[in-house]
Amino acid sequence: MENQYNLKSPAVKRLMKEAAELCDPTEHYHAQPLEDNLFEWHFSVRGPPDSDFDGGVYHGRIVLPPEYPMKPPSIILLTAPLTLSPSTPPHPPPHPKTPPHPLRHPSPCHPPHSHTPST
């Protein structure tokens, strides 16, 4: 994948650094770029303890603009939080056109940016 990006681009440099920093999942979250697109990431995050979301695992997408970090990413939550109580109806399921899909990267510790550019 390194051949399809300009390694001098500030966005590419920043995203490669962030992918390396987030390489190892924690018990609270995991995020990584797609294998074939450095500008689209998928993440999963656990619901905070002692909240209505405790015990849940939520999946989402982060779509980063080429101007990143000067322009913000779009964050799309693909897993609808389900909160059941007598006074609150459940949230609707995710939109059928945006189904959650598993992370497609073969190994979280070998992100697509493992190439080190020469100086």
N, C-alpha and C positions, 0 to 999 in steps of 0.2 A: 504494500500500500504506500510505502514511503515515496515511490516514484511518481505517484499521482498528485502529490502536494508540493507546493513551493516551500522548501524548508527555511527560507528566509522570511516568510510571512509571520508577523507577530502572532496572529491567531493560531497558526499551525504550531509554532514554538510553544505557545502557552498551553494548547490542548495536549501536546505530547508530554509536557511536564506534568500537567494535571492527571493524565492517564497513568503515568508512572507513580505518582503519589497515591493514587487510589487503586493501585494494582491488587492489593490484598484486601479481600472483603472483611468486614467486621461483623459482629453479631447484630449490629444495628442497621447497617446499610451496605450496599454494594453499587458501584456505578462504573461503567466502562463504555468506550465507543464501540460502535458496530465494527465488525471485521472489515467491512468494505466502505465505511464512511466515518471519518474522524469527526464530522460535524453533527452526527446523530449519536446520542448516548442513550442507553437504557439503564434504569436504576431500580432497585428495590429497597424499601425502607420499612422497618418495623414500627408499628404504632407505639406511641409513648406509653410507658407504664402508668398505671392508675388513671387512665383516660378511657373514654368510650372506644378508642381504637387499640387498646392494649390487646396483644395477642394477634393482631392482624399484620399481614405483610402486604405492602402496597407497591405496585409496579407502575413505572412511568417512563416517558421519553423526554429527553432534553434535546432540542434542536437549536444549534448554535449558528449565528449568522457569520459570514466571512469577516465581518468587522469586529468580531469578538476579540477582546473584552470591552471594546468601546461601545458596543451595542449589546443589550441583554439577550440571553437565550429565551426561547419559548419552553415552558415546562408543561407537559401534558400528563395528568394522572390517568392511567389506563384502568386501574382497579378502583371501582366505585366503593367507597367506604360503606359498610353495612352496619348500621346502628339500630338495634331493635330495643324499643321500649314501648310501653302501652300508649304513650302520647305522641310518639314519633314514628311515622311510617318509614319503611326501609327506603334507602336511596335507590334510584333506578339503576339497572345494570349498565355497563359501559356501552357506548354506541357500537352497533354491530360493525361499522366500517373501521373501527380502531381497536381490534381485539388485541389483548396482551399477547406477546409472544416471547419466548425465552431468549435470553441473551445468546447471540449467535457466535460469540467469540470462543474459540476452542480452549483457551487457557487464560484465566484472568491475570496470571503473572507474566504472560508473554504478550503484551499488547502489540498492536500493529506498528508501533513506533520504535521497535527495538533496534532499528538501524541508528547508528550514531553518525551524524554527518561529519565529514572531515572539514577542518578549517584551513 
